[in-house]
Amino acid sequence: MLPDKVIKEKYKPIFWKNPEKYYAVNVLKEEGFSRFKCKKCGIPFWSIKKRTVCGDPACSGEKVEITKGSGLSYVDLWLRFQKMFAKFGYTSVKRYPVVSRWNPTMEYTNSSIAAFQPFVISGEVNPPAKKLIIPQFCLRFIDTDNVGVTMSHFTGFVMVGQHQFTKEWNQDEMFNHMLEWNRNGLGIKDEDVIFHEDAWAGGGNVGCCMEMFSKGVEVWNQVYMLYEQTEEGVKDLDKKVLDMGMGLERCAWYSQGTSTIYDATFPEVLEKLLNKTEYKIDKKLLKKFSPYGGLLNLDEVDDIDKAWKTVAKKVGIPVKELKEKMLPLSGIYSIAEHTRSLLLAISDGALPSNVGGGYNLRMLVRKCFNFIDRYGWDVYLPEVCEWHAEELKKLFPLRKSLKIVKKILDVEKIKYENTKAKAKGIIAKLGKVSEEELLKLYDSHGISPEMAGVKVPDNFYAKVASLHEEREFKGKTVKKEVEIKNVKDTESLYFNDYKKVNFNAEVIYVRKDNVVLDKSAFYPTSGGQLHDVGTLNGKKVEDVWKQGGLIVHKVKGIKKGKVVGKIDLVRRKRLAVHHTATHVVNAAAKRVLGEHINQAGAFKDVDKARLDITHYDNVSNEELVKIEEEANKIVKASVDVVSEFIPRDQAEKKYGMEIYQGGAVPGKKLRIISIKGVDVEACGGTHLKNTSEIKEIKMLKSTKVQDGVIRLVFVAGDAAVKVEKEEGNVVTELAKELDCGEKEIVGRARELFKLWKDVVKKKRDVPKELISKEKFDGDVLLETCKVLKTQPEHVLKTVKRFKKELSI
């Protein structure tokens, strides 16, 4: 298949040669537009006025000067768009989460059409409506350095989507709808509009598009997806897809005619920020500066200092004075913009961290802290988020998330201050720091140029993000598969009843030790659960894995024909116990730690299980005990575990995107595991029929796997009973070793640890005796491990070692 850029260039002349076939030419002519060709870039465009260049400022040289249109506010514009397009027959759907867990190809939702990728576009899943509109909040970090400087860039923005998913469409009608929006929604006159004919390619699809420019800014782009790329070439899509994307922020700018796009987007937040910072805007200067802000776009400028001099000359003041007045305002705009992105992302379950997509969020947080430090402002980021939630309440309900947003940003502040303290020593050792070293310092230690006391290099944060993405990509592994062609999918027999362990089947493929059956009850390793063990015709099955729609069994000595399968039921049940318990522990963790908890990974073995959760801090022993208590309440409540297959679109509509706890799940239908009032997830594992079958859950420990991810290790069922017995024995042995009652173990352990540090580490001469009578009523073993900084399996050895070294 050809790269997107290549296929786009290939199809441009095809589309341009026959505009009547690919564009809404009839409508344009009826409305008085004429077709011209840009003498600079060669693109065909439509305009009421006769022109020699297109609407792109790179060709026209136009400065951005926005005059007031309809005067509607940011939120009211969406409400008007919603009302207008309802009359056109479009269904309005709520935004999808910013964190795109349903999509295996992306971390964050970056466009309105991304809400429906990949499954709706591919035709696997029905869309929420054939004709729909959506106010989709999107995140893109490529322009982080430009935010607040160019007066028009964002990391987080609302892309208003006009979408159709139909076999046939009326292109003239779809285009007319947007023309009416220009006039009666935005208040833009036809003579101020220029339409560009262009081509579009992405995600294996190809189509033509019409870009709408006005006064040097692209306001919307209506894409008509027509073809699908295949290895054999391009073929027509089964369903044509309309993908019109329009920035709500730009609409607000056009509607209100403010000096900057930020003043139109969140005016109430900016007013409060300006009061807090006591910064006085020079309105005359801002009005002069704003049209030339685009000249400071770091993606397009080779020498940013030279660009500042150019802008200063156009504005008519010395460059030093211009920077002194505009850079603090740039910081205020950046804080307002970044906190809005953080509010939406954290509300949808994302966490700032030093890994994955969380890396970009931490970058935004620390940029805000750097501005606050640099200018000595009394600005509290959770408070700014509250202001955003209030201003956005008609569009997005966000107030319920403010409590967790505050907790997370407060933790980020502590981490930031710790990094600042650490930075001084590291910078002192390095001396003069190059840009390459700065990038490494930020990527490895979170030390920004501001902390290092040096000038921020051009495009620094974009380079940091690029460096991080490159490292993350290199760290990814590719799943190995065996080559199997033209074999019918295996019917899975393990879904409905975990007790089904005997079955008859037909061998339909054999190559070496790899065997595929027409149907199988063997559970393949997937979803963090180990595969079943057992036999086929008495021969041991060594491994089982899923490959597309096939279940592949690794077993020697099997030939084509009928086989009898037998699975180890005891092992199967232990795995089912731990898998069901994982759902329960996940729900319990949400109850104890907060709704921001999401599953980041899991592993279920016979003897124990682990669940990785997204969380901004370490889990304390007290919290671990509470999670165990909540989990066992659910076990004792005897809640039915219901398994059902539901079409993907219906499952998402009924339960929301939270069903993708384990990440993206392929297929037109999803297997939904529902524990009423507890947990609902898309999951393919083996499960019990009722939570009471788990019997008991015992939390063993929690550890920090990586920044923002905590691992909870636990046992359930018979394994929990076994651990309880072992722990009881350990507690009994500890009481003997410390010569005390069981409730006094924690106090004696604390006394022993202090004595060991004094005598062995500090070489002090103190009495070597254990006399504490302090009582402890909680989990004795867990608390003793905390005191001695060890794990349950090592605690007895630790006590004996300390006593030996103390000779007591």
Rosetta blueprint (number, residue, H / E / L):
1 M L
2 L L
3 P L
4 D H
5 K H
6 V H
7 I H
8 K H
9 E H
10 K H
11 Y H
12 K H
13 P H
14 I H
15 F H
16 W H
17 K H
18 N L
19 P H
20 E H
21 K H
22 Y H
23 Y L
24 A L
25 V H
26 N H
27 V H
28 L H
29 K H
30 E H
31 E L
32 G L
33 F L
34 S E
35 R E
36 F E
37 K E
38 C L
39 K L
40 K L
41 C L
42 G L
43 I L
44 P E
45 F E
46 W E
47 S E
48 I L
49 K L
50 K L
51 R L
52 T L
53 V L
54 C L
55 G L
56 D L
57 P H
58 A H
59 C H
60 S H
61 G L
62 E L
63 K L
64 V L
65 E L
66 I L
67 T L
68 K L
69 G L
70 S L
71 G L
72 L L
73 S L
74 Y H
75 V H
76 D H
77 L H
78 W H
79 L H
80 R H
81 F H
82 Q H
83 K H
84 M H
85 F H
86 A H
87 K H
88 F L
89 G L
90 Y L
91 T E
92 S E
93 V L
94 K L
95 R L
96 Y L
97 P L
98 V L
99 V E
100 S L
101 R L
102 W L
103 N L
104 P L
105 T L
106 M L
107 E L
108 Y E
109 T L
110 N L
111 S L
112 S L
113 I H
114 A H
115 A H
116 F H
117 Q L
118 P L
119 F H
120 V H
121 I H
122 S H
123 G L
124 E L
125 V L
126 N L
127 P L
128 P L
129 A L
130 K L
131 K E
132 L E
133 I E
134 I E
135 P E
136 Q E
137 F E
138 C E
139 L E
140 R L
141 F L
142 I L
143 D L
144 T H
145 D H
146 N H
147 V L
148 G L
149 V L
150 T L
151 M L
152 S L
153 H L
154 F L
155 T L
156 G E
157 F E
158 V E
159 M E
160 V E
161 G E
162 Q E
163 H E
164 Q E
165 F E
166 T E
167 K L
168 E L
169 W L
170 N L
171 Q H
172 D H
173 E H
174 M H
175 F H
176 N H
177 H H
178 M H
179 L H
180 E H
181 W H
182 N H
183 R H
184 N H
185 G H
186 L H
187 G L
188 I L
189 K L
190 D H
191 E H
192 D H
193 V E
194 I E
195 F E
196 H E
197 E E
198 D E
199 A E
200 W E
201 A E
202 G E
203 G L
204 G L
205 N E
206 V E
207 G E
208 C E
209 C E
210 M E
211 E E
212 M E
213 F E
214 S E
215 K L
216 G L
217 V E
218 E E
219 V E
220 W E
221 N E
222 Q E
223 V E
224 Y E
225 M E
226 L E
227 Y E
228 E E
229 Q E
230 T E
231 E L
232 E L
233 G E
234 V E
235 K E
236 D E
237 L E
238 D E
239 K E
240 K E
241 V E
242 L E
243 D E
244 M E
245 G E
246 M E
247 G E
248 L H
249 E H
250 R H
251 C H
252 A H
253 W H
254 Y H
255 S H
256 Q H
257 G L
258 T L
259 S L
260 T L
261 I H
262 Y H
263 D H
264 A H
265 T H
266 F L
267 P H
268 E H
269 V H
270 L H
271 E H
272 K H
273 L H
274 L H
275 N H
276 K H
277 T H
278 E L
279 Y L
280 K L
281 I L
282 D L
283 K H
284 K H
285 L H
286 L H
287 K H
288 K H
289 F H
290 S H
291 P H
292 Y H
293 G H
294 G H
295 L H
296 L H
297 N L
298 L L
299 D L
300 E L
301 V L
302 D L
303 D L
304 I H
305 D H
306 K H
307 A H
308 W H
309 K H
310 T H
311 V H
312 A H
313 K H
314 K H
315 V H
316 G L
317 I L
318 P L
319 V H
320 K H
321 E H
322 L H
323 K H
324 E H
325 K H
326 M H
327 L H
328 P H
329 L H
330 S H
331 G H
332 I H
333 Y H
334 S H
335 I H
336 A H
337 E H
338 H H
339 T H
340 R H
341 S H
342 L H
343 L H
344 L H
345 A H
346 I H
347 S H
348 D L
349 G L
350 A L
351 L L
352 P L
353 S L
354 N L
355 V L
356 G L
357 G L
358 G H
359 Y H
360 N H
361 L H
362 R H
363 M H
364 L H
365 V H
366 R H
367 K H
368 C H
369 F H
370 N H
371 F H
372 I H
373 D H
374 R H
375 Y H
376 G L
377 W L
378 D L
379 V L
380 Y L
381 L H
382 P H
383 E H
384 V H
385 C H
386 E H
387 W H
388 H H
389 A H
390 E H
391 E H
392 L L
393 K L
394 K L
395 L L
396 F L
397 P L
398 L L
399 R H
400 K H
401 S H
402 L H
403 K H
404 I H
405 V H
406 K H
407 K H
408 I H
409 L H
410 D H
411 V H
412 E H
413 K H
414 I H
415 K H
416 Y H
417 E H
418 N H
419 T H
420 K H
421 A H
422 K H
423 A H
424 K H
425 G H
426 I H
427 I H
428 A H
429 K H
430 L H
431 G L
432 K L
433 V L
434 S L
435 E H
436 E H
437 E H
438 L H
439 L H
440 K H
441 L H
442 Y H
443 D H
444 S H
445 H H
446 G L
447 I L
448 S L
449 P H
450 E H
451 M H
452 A H
453 G L
454 V L
455 K L
456 V L
457 P L
458 D L
459 N L
460 F H
461 Y H
462 A H
463 K H
464 V H
465 A H
466 S H
467 L H
468 H H
469 E H
470 E H
471 R H
472 E H
473 F H
474 K H
475 G L
476 K L
477 T L
478 V L
479 K L
480 K L
481 E L
482 V L
483 E L
484 I L
485 K L
486 N L
487 V L
488 K L
489 D L
490 T L
491 E E
492 S E
493 L L
494 Y L
495 F L
496 N L
497 D L
498 Y L
499 K L
500 K L
501 V L
502 N E
503 F E
504 N E
505 A E
506 E E
507 V E
508 I E
509 Y E
510 V E
511 R E
512 K L
513 D L
514 N E
515 V E
516 V E
517 L E
518 D L
519 K E
520 S E
521 A L
522 F L
523 Y L
524 P L
525 T E
526 S E
527 G L
528 G L
529 Q E
530 L L
531 H L
532 D L
533 V L
534 G E
535 T E
536 L E
537 N L
538 G L
539 K E
540 K E
541 V E
542 E L
543 D E
544 V E
545 W E
546 K E
547 Q E
548 G L
549 G L
550 L E
551 I E
552 V E
553 H E
554 K E
555 V L
556 K L
557 G L
558 I L
559 K L
560 K L
561 G E
562 K E
563 V E
564 V E
565 G E
566 K E
567 I E
568 D L
569 L H
570 V H
571 R H
572 R H
573 K H
574 R H
575 L H
576 A H
577 V H
578 H H
579 H H
580 T H
581 A H
582 T H
583 H H
584 V H
585 V H
586 N H
587 A H
588 A H
589 A H
590 K H
591 R H
592 V H
593 L H
594 G L
595 E L
596 H L
597 I L
598 N L
599 Q E
600 A E
601 G E
602 A E
603 F E
604 K E
605 D L
606 V L
607 D L
608 K L
609 A E
610 R E
611 L E
612 D E
613 I E
614 T E
615 H L
616 Y L
617 D L
618 N L
619 V L
620 S L
621 N H
622 E H
623 E H
624 L H
625 V H
626 K H
627 I H
628 E H
629 E H
630 E H
631 A H
632 N H
633 K H
634 I H
635 V H
636 K H
637 A L
638 S L
639 V L
640 D E
641 V E
642 V E
643 S E
644 E E
645 F E
646 I E
647 P E
648 R H
649 D H
650 Q H
651 A H
652 E H
653 K H
654 K H
655 Y H
656 G L
657 M H
658 E H
659 I H
660 Y L
661 Q L
662 G L
663 G L
664 A L
665 V L
666 P L
667 G L
668 K L
669 K E
670 L E
671 R E
672 I E
673 I E
674 S E
675 I E
676 K L
677 G L
678 V L
679 D E
680 V E
681 E E
682 A E
683 C L
684 G L
685 G L
686 T L
687 H L
688 L L
689 K L
690 N E
691 T H
692 S H
693 E H
694 I H
695 K L
696 E L
697 I E
698 K E
699 M E
700 L E
701 K E
702 S E
703 T E
704 K E
705 V E
706 Q E
707 D L
708 G L
709 V E
710 I E
711 R E
712 L E
713 V E
714 F E
715 V E
716 A E
717 G L
718 D H
719 A H
720 A H
721 V H
722 K H
723 V H
724 E H
725 K H
726 E H
727 E H
728 G H
729 N H
730 V H
731 V H
732 T H
733 E H
734 L H
735 A H
736 K H
737 E H
738 L H
739 D L
740 C L
741 G L
742 E H
743 K H
744 E H
745 I H
746 V H
747 G H
748 R H
749 A H
750 R H
751 E H
752 L H
753 F H
754 K H
755 L H
756 W H
757 K H
758 D H
759 V H
760 V H
761 K H
762 K L
763 K L
764 R L
765 D L
766 V L
767 P L
768 K L
769 E L
770 L L
771 I L
772 S L
773 K L
774 E L
775 K L
776 F L
777 D L
778 G L
779 D L
780 V H
781 L H
782 L H
783 E H
784 T H
785 C H
786 K H
787 V H
788 L H
789 K L
790 T L
791 Q L
792 P L
793 E L
794 H L
795 V H
796 L H
797 K H
798 T H
799 V H
800 K H
801 R H
802 F H
803 K H
804 K H
805 E H
806 L H
807 S L
808 I L
